[in-house]
Each structure stands twice: as structure tokens, then as C-alpha cells.
């Protein structure tokens, strides 16, 4: 028989505790009344006991069948009694009692969360995007264009002949780079009503590319740079980057919509959400690679993008001096700084 431990006993029928004593005889726990109590002792098979996880500073509890339980009067005495029974702690409990274990668990949790955000969520977004019908892209693109037409853009002042020249030239580039076929696209010209938008281009879901007059006029002596920018935006269109960003930002909503085929709510909220999103570095690399592909197909050196980036950076510097923020639309071309990595990419592409 084990040592005797004094406890509080709850019979599962009343909230009133009763003084009791515990000991183990063979394969059973004996619950005996305190001295002077005429109640009868009873036994519970050890296999029917439920031991809650122990905490460092919490009380000690043992759950019995039919809602009954016993609670420790003396935590130290309880722990010593349990140790005498040969009952060891689980590794979870041991880890919880050790600050190094807790710190390690927290570090692993943070690492897993970061990995899920960095690699897991984009992977899921690609799968969900593939299940979204192309018609949803077009509907979202139309909503976004209507929204920015109302708030940020005005009709283009470029001559219709100039607009058509750029369209035809770019269409030849797309055909040369993708003779096997390419996604449908449409080029729209606008002027920037909001001066923060300035020289810009924007690829919308569904294939619409918006090009501002200010961008066309940024480098009048080098029209090939405009084609490079359009190639970059076409990369976003071809790979459905804007839709992928939307899915990634509201993955659960898109998964439910894909399952039930109802995208109405998401289409309505897309313009606001897209205005706050930006492309990932991987998406920008892919779009830059598409720009190089189209330029090379037309026999144009990717070096034209170096001069264009420099011109955009000068414009951005002027915006800052004027106290204007140019990050008015997260997916707009000018919101993606010409990092040293991107500049090096185009220099290397021009050299090869």
C-alpha cells in the first residue's frame, strides 16, 4: 500500500468538498473518509483515473469517474505522493516547466508561422487562383478601372494616332515573344488626375493594362522604354499576379467562393483591397523577366529600362521634395522602387 495523502473530495453531485484520504492498494485507488466520518471507503481502478496536466503554480487535481474528483490540500505533498507512485510527467509538462523549452517552442512557432506566410500562403494562392474562372478576373478588372477612373484618372490627351501606334507596336512584341499564343490583353490610355499617380502603368485582373500620358511623355526621346514597361505589366497579366495577390490577401474568402461558385462579394470589395496591395519580390522578378523577353523578341536592348528607372527615380525625388506620396496604388508601376537588384537584372540581361 502507498503512503496516505489527505485531500478534498468532490462526489460529483454536490459542490461541497469532503475531507478524505488517498492511498493505492494494488491496481486501485482507495478513497477513505477522514477520521470521524462514518462514510464508507471505496475503490477506483487506476486505469479509470484521469490526470490533468500539471502546471508549476496551479492546483493539483485528479478526475474520477461519474464527475467525481479530488484536489490537493498541500501541493508539495501531492507531488511527492505522485512521485512515490512512479507516475512520470509527460514531455509536454516537462517542457512547460522549463523556460528554455517554452522559448524553444515559441521560436519554432514563429518560424513555422513565417514559413507558412513566406512559402505556404503563396503556394495555396497559386492553387486557388487556378480554380478561379477567368471571367472573375475580368469582372474585378472592370470594377477597379471604374473606381480609379472616378477618383484618379481622366481621359487621355494623347492623339488617337499615337495611342494606336503604341498598341500596334506592343501587339507585335507580344506576338513575337509568344507565337504559341498569349492571354487576352487590352491597353487603355489615361491621364493622371491625381498628381501622385504621375508617370505610371497598372495591370488589372482580366488583362487590362492602364498607361498614363505622363509615362509616355517621361522619356519622349526613347519610346522603346514604354514598351519595356508594358512588357513588365504584361508579365503581371500573363501570370495573373494581381488576382494571386487578391487571393493571398483573402485566401479563406476566395476558397469558399471557389467552392460555391459565388464571387459577388469579393468582386465588390476588390477595388479597395487592390489599392492597398503590392506585388511580391518574386512577382516583380517574373514581370521583369517578361519585359526582357518581349524586348529581346523585338531586338530591343533591355538597357532601355535602366534609363527609364533612372527617370522614374528622378520623378519620385521631385514628389518627395513636394511632399507628395507616390504610393497611391500598391500595384502601380511607380510604387515598386528600382532596387539595386532589379537594376542589376536589366544590366545583366543587356550584357548577355
C-alpha positions as CSV (number, residue, x, y, z in Angstrom):
1,X,0.0,0.0,0.0
2,X,1.2,3.5,-0.8
3,X,1.6,6.4,1.6
4,X,-1.6,8.2,2.6
5,X,-2.4,11.6,1.3
6,X,-5.0,14.0,2.7
7,X,-7.2,15.7,0.0
8,X,-10.6,17.3,-0.7
9,X,-13.1,15.0,-2.3
10,X,-16.0,16.1,-4.5
11,X,-18.5,13.4,-5.2
12,X,-19.8,14.9,-8.5
13,X,-23.3,15.6,-7.1
14,X,-22.5,18.5,-4.7
15,X,-20.1,21.4,-4.7
16,X,-19.4,20.8,-1.1
17,X,-15.9,19.3,-0.5
18,X,-15.4,16.4,1.9
19,X,-12.2,15.7,3.7
20,X,-10.7,12.4,2.5
21,X,-7.6,10.3,2.4
22,X,-6.0,8.6,-0.7
23,X,-3.8,5.6,-1.0
24,X,-3.1,3.0,-3.6
25,X,-3.7,-0.7,-3.0
26,X,-2.7,-3.0,-5.8
27,X,-4.3,-1.7,-9.0
28,X,-6.9,0.6,-7.3
29,X,-7.0,4.0,-5.7
30,X,-8.7,3.9,-2.3
31,X,-10.7,7.0,-1.2
32,X,-11.3,6.8,2.5
33,X,-13.2,9.3,4.7
34,X,-11.4,11.4,7.2
35,X,-11.2,10.2,10.8
36,X,-14.6,10.6,12.5
37,X,-16.5,10.4,9.2
38,X,-18.8,7.3,9.1
39,X,-18.9,7.2,5.3
40,X,-17.6,4.1,3.6
41,X,-14.4,3.8,1.7
42,X,-14.5,2.9,-2.0
43,X,-12.0,2.0,-4.7
44,X,-11.4,3.2,-8.3
45,X,-9.3,1.2,-10.8
46,X,-6.2,3.1,-11.6
47,X,-7.0,2.7,-15.3
48,X,-10.1,4.9,-14.8
49,X,-8.2,7.8,-13.3
50,X,-7.7,11.0,-15.4
51,X,-4.7,13.1,-14.5
52,X,-4.8,16.7,-15.9
53,X,-1.6,18.2,-17.0
54,X,0.3,19.7,-14.1
55,X,1.4,23.4,-14.0
56,X,4.1,24.9,-11.9
57,X,2.0,27.1,-9.8
58,X,-1.5,25.7,-10.3
59,X,-3.5,23.4,-8.0
60,X,-3.4,19.6,-8.2
61,X,-6.4,17.7,-9.4
62,X,-7.4,14.1,-10.1
63,X,-10.6,13.3,-12.0
64,X,-12.6,10.2,-11.1
65,X,-15.5,8.5,-12.9
66,X,-19.0,10.0,-12.8
67,X,-17.8,13.6,-12.4
68,X,-16.1,13.0,-9.0
69,X,-12.7,14.5,-8.3
70,X,-10.1,15.0,-5.6
71,X,-8.0,18.2,-5.0
72,X,-4.7,18.6,-3.2
73,X,-4.5,20.3,0.2
74,X,-0.7,20.5,0.0
75,X,0.8,20.8,-3.4
76,X,4.3,19.7,-2.3
77,X,2.8,16.6,-0.5
78,X,0.7,15.8,-3.6
79,X,3.8,15.9,-5.9
80,X,5.8,13.7,-3.5
81,X,2.9,11.2,-3.3
82,X,2.6,11.1,-7.1
83,X,6.3,10.6,-7.4
84,X,6.1,7.6,-5.0
85,X,3.5,6.1,-7.2
86,X,6.1,6.1,-10.0
87,X,4.0,8.3,-12.2
88,X,6.2,10.3,-14.5
89,X,5.4,13.6,-16.2
90,X,4.8,13.8,-20.0
91,X,7.4,15.6,-22.1
92,X,4.8,18.3,-22.7
93,X,4.6,19.0,-19.0
94,X,8.3,18.9,-18.5
95,X,8.8,21.4,-21.4
96,X,6.2,23.7,-19.8
97,X,8.1,23.7,-16.6
98,X,11.3,24.7,-18.3
99,X,11.7,28.3,-19.7
100,X,14.1,27.0,-22.3
101,X,11.5,24.6,-23.5
102,X,8.9,27.3,-23.7
103,X,11.3,29.6,-25.5
104,X,12.2,26.9,-28.0
105,X,8.5,26.1,-28.6
106,X,7.8,29.8,-29.2
107,X,10.7,30.1,-31.6
108,X,9.6,27.1,-33.5
109,X,6.0,28.5,-33.7
110,X,7.3,31.8,-35.0
111,X,9.5,30.1,-37.6
112,X,6.6,27.9,-38.7
113,X,4.3,30.9,-39.0
114,X,6.9,32.8,-41.0
115,X,7.5,29.8,-43.3
116,X,3.7,29.5,-43.8
117,X,3.4,33.2,-44.7
118,X,6.5,33.1,-47.0
119,X,6.0,29.9,-48.8
120,X,2.8,28.2,-47.8
121,X,0.4,31.0,-48.4
122,X,1.7,31.8,-51.9
123,X,1.6,28.1,-52.8
124,X,-2.1,28.0,-51.7
125,X,-2.8,31.2,-53.5
126,X,-1.5,29.8,-56.8
127,X,-3.7,26.7,-56.4
128,X,-6.8,28.7,-55.6
129,X,-6.2,31.3,-58.3
130,X,-6.0,28.4,-60.9
131,X,-9.6,27.5,-59.8
132,X,-11.0,31.0,-60.2
133,X,-12.7,31.4,-63.6
134,X,-11.2,34.0,-66.0
135,X,-14.5,35.8,-66.0
136,X,-14.0,36.7,-62.4
137,X,-10.7,38.4,-63.3
138,X,-12.5,40.4,-66.0
139,X,-15.3,41.5,-63.6
140,X,-12.8,42.6,-60.9
141,X,-10.7,44.4,-63.5
142,X,-13.8,46.3,-64.7
143,X,-14.7,47.3,-61.1
144,X,-11.1,48.5,-60.4
145,X,-10.9,50.5,-63.6
146,X,-14.3,52.2,-62.9
147,X,-13.1,53.0,-59.4
148,X,-9.8,54.6,-60.4
149,X,-11.4,56.4,-63.4
150,X,-13.7,58.1,-61.0
151,X,-11.1,59.1,-58.4
152,X,-7.6,59.3,-60.0
153,X,-7.8,59.4,-63.8
154,X,-9.1,61.5,-66.7
155,X,-9.4,60.7,-70.4
156,X,-6.1,60.6,-72.2
157,X,-4.9,63.7,-74.1
158,X,-2.6,61.7,-76.3
159,X,-3.5,61.8,-80.0
160,X,-5.5,58.8,-81.1
161,X,-2.9,58.1,-83.7
162,X,-0.2,57.9,-81.0
163,X,-2.3,55.6,-78.9
164,X,-2.9,53.3,-81.8
165,X,0.8,53.3,-82.8
166,X,1.8,52.1,-79.3
167,X,-0.9,49.5,-79.3
168,X,0.1,48.0,-82.6
169,X,3.8,48.1,-81.8
170,X,3.2,46.3,-78.5
171,X,0.9,43.8,-80.1
172,X,3.8,42.9,-82.5
173,X,6.1,42.4,-79.5
174,X,3.6,40.1,-77.7
175,X,3.1,38.0,-80.9
176,X,6.9,37.8,-81.4
177,X,7.6,36.7,-77.9
178,X,4.6,34.3,-77.7
179,X,3.9,32.8,-81.1
180,X,2.1,30.0,-79.4
181,X,-0.5,32.4,-78.0
182,X,-0.8,34.7,-75.1
183,X,-3.6,35.7,-72.7
184,X,-6.0,38.4,-73.9
185,X,-5.0,41.9,-73.0
186,X,-6.2,45.4,-73.6
187,X,-4.3,48.7,-73.4
188,X,-6.1,51.7,-72.0
189,X,-4.7,55.2,-72.0
190,X,-5.5,57.7,-69.3
191,X,-4.1,61.0,-67.8
192,X,-3.3,61.2,-64.1
193,X,-5.9,63.5,-62.4
194,X,-4.2,62.6,-59.1
195,X,-0.7,64.1,-59.4
196,X,0.6,61.4,-57.0
197,X,0.0,58.9,-59.7
198,X,2.1,60.6,-62.4
199,X,4.0,58.5,-64.9
200,X,2.6,55.1,-64.3
201,X,1.3,51.8,-65.6
202,X,-1.1,49.4,-63.9
203,X,-2.0,45.8,-64.8
204,X,-5.6,44.9,-63.7
205,X,-7.1,41.5,-63.3
206,X,-8.6,40.4,-66.6
207,X,-5.9,41.7,-68.9
208,X,-6.4,45.4,-68.9
209,X,-3.2,47.5,-68.8
210,X,-3.6,51.2,-67.9
211,X,-0.9,53.5,-69.2
212,X,-0.8,57.2,-68.2
213,X,0.1,60.0,-70.6
214,X,2.7,61.1,-68.1
215,X,4.6,57.9,-68.5
216,X,4.6,58.1,-72.3
217,X,5.9,61.7,-72.0
218,X,8.5,60.9,-69.4
219,X,11.2,59.8,-72.0
220,X,10.0,61.3,-75.3
221,X,13.3,60.5,-76.9
222,X,13.2,56.8,-76.1
223,X,9.8,55.3,-76.9
224,X,11.3,51.7,-76.5
225,X,11.3,52.3,-72.7
226,X,7.5,52.4,-72.8
227,X,7.4,49.0,-74.5
228,X,9.6,47.7,-71.7
229,X,7.2,48.9,-69.1
230,X,4.3,47.4,-71.0
231,X,6.2,44.2,-71.2
232,X,6.6,44.2,-67.4
233,X,2.9,44.9,-66.9
234,X,2.0,42.1,-69.4
235,X,4.0,39.8,-67.2
236,X,1.7,40.6,-64.4
237,X,-1.3,39.9,-66.7
238,X,0.1,36.6,-68.1
239,X,0.8,35.2,-64.7
240,X,-2.4,36.6,-63.0
241,X,-0.3,38.3,-60.3
242,X,-3.0,40.8,-59.3
243,X,-5.5,38.0,-58.8
244,X,-3.0,36.0,-56.9
245,X,-2.3,38.9,-54.6
246,X,-6.1,39.2,-54.0
247,X,-6.4,35.5,-53.2
248,X,-3.4,35.7,-50.9
249,X,-4.9,38.6,-49.0
250,X,-8.3,36.9,-48.6
251,X,-7.5,33.2,-49.0
252,X,-10.4,31.9,-47.0
253,X,-12.9,34.1,-48.8
254,X,-11.7,33.0,-52.2
255,X,-11.5,29.3,-51.2
256,X,-15.2,29.5,-50.1
257,X,-16.2,31.4,-53.3
258,X,-14.3,28.9,-55.5
259,X,-16.1,26.0,-53.7
260,X,-19.6,27.5,-54.2
261,X,-19.0,29.5,-57.4
262,X,-20.2,32.8,-55.9
263,X,-17.7,35.7,-56.2
264,X,-20.1,38.6,-55.9
265,X,-18.9,39.9,-52.5
266,X,-15.3,39.5,-53.4
267,X,-15.7,41.3,-56.7
268,X,-17.3,44.2,-54.9
269,X,-14.5,44.5,-52.3
270,X,-11.6,44.0,-54.8
271,X,-11.0,47.7,-55.8
272,X,-10.4,48.8,-52.2
273,X,-8.2,45.8,-51.4
274,X,-6.2,46.0,-54.6
275,X,-5.4,49.7,-53.9
276,X,-3.6,48.6,-50.7
277,X,-1.7,45.6,-52.0
278,X,1.7,45.4,-53.6
279,X,3.4,42.8,-55.6
280,X,5.9,40.4,-54.0
281,X,9.6,40.5,-55.0
282,X,9.1,37.2,-56.8
283,X,6.2,38.6,-58.8
284,X,8.4,41.6,-59.8
285,X,11.2,39.3,-60.9
286,X,8.8,37.4,-63.0
287,X,7.4,40.5,-64.6
288,X,10.8,41.9,-65.2
289,X,11.8,38.7,-66.9
290,X,8.7,39.0,-69.2
291,X,9.8,42.6,-70.0
292,X,13.2,41.3,-71.1
293,X,11.6,38.5,-73.1
294,X,9.4,40.9,-75.1
295,X,12.2,43.4,-75.7
296,X,14.6,40.8,-77.0
297,X,11.9,39.4,-79.3
298,X,11.7,42.9,-80.9
299,X,15.5,43.2,-81.0
300,X,15.5,46.0,-78.3
301,X,18.2,46.0,-75.6
302,X,16.9,45.6,-72.1
303,X,19.2,48.5,-71.2
304,X,16.4,50.9,-72.1
305,X,14.8,50.0,-68.8
306,X,17.9,51.3,-66.9
307,X,17.3,54.8,-68.3
308,X,13.6,54.5,-67.6
309,X,14.1,53.5,-64.0
310,X,16.5,56.5,-63.5
311,X,13.9,58.8,-64.9
312,X,11.2,57.4,-62.6
313,X,13.6,57.8,-59.6
314,X,14.1,61.5,-60.5
315,X,10.3,61.9,-60.7
316,X,10.0,60.2,-57.3
317,X,12.6,62.5,-55.8
318,X,10.6,65.5,-57.1
319,X,7.5,64.1,-55.5
320,X,9.2,63.8,-52.1
321,X,10.5,67.3,-52.3
322,X,6.9,68.5,-53.0
323,X,5.7,66.5,-50.0
324,X,3.7,64.1,-52.2
325,X,3.4,60.3,-51.6
326,X,3.6,58.3,-54.9
327,X,2.4,55.0,-53.3
328,X,-1.2,55.9,-54.1
329,X,-1.9,52.4,-55.7
330,X,0.1,49.5,-54.4
331,X,0.1,47.6,-57.7
332,X,1.1,50.6,-59.8
333,X,4.5,50.6,-61.5
334,X,5.9,53.6,-59.8
335,X,5.2,52.1,-56.4
336,X,7.9,49.5,-57.0
337,X,11.2,51.1,-56.5
338,X,14.1,50.3,-58.9
339,X,16.1,48.4,-56.4
340,X,19.8,47.6,-57.0
341,X,18.7,44.0,-57.6
342,X,16.3,45.0,-60.4
343,X,18.7,47.4,-62.0
344,X,21.4,44.7,-62.0
345,X,19.0,42.2,-63.6
346,X,18.4,44.5,-66.6
347,X,22.1,45.3,-66.9
348,X,22.9,41.6,-66.9
349,X,20.2,41.0,-69.4
350,X,21.5,43.7,-71.7
351,X,25.0,42.3,-71.5
352,X,24.0,38.7,-72.4
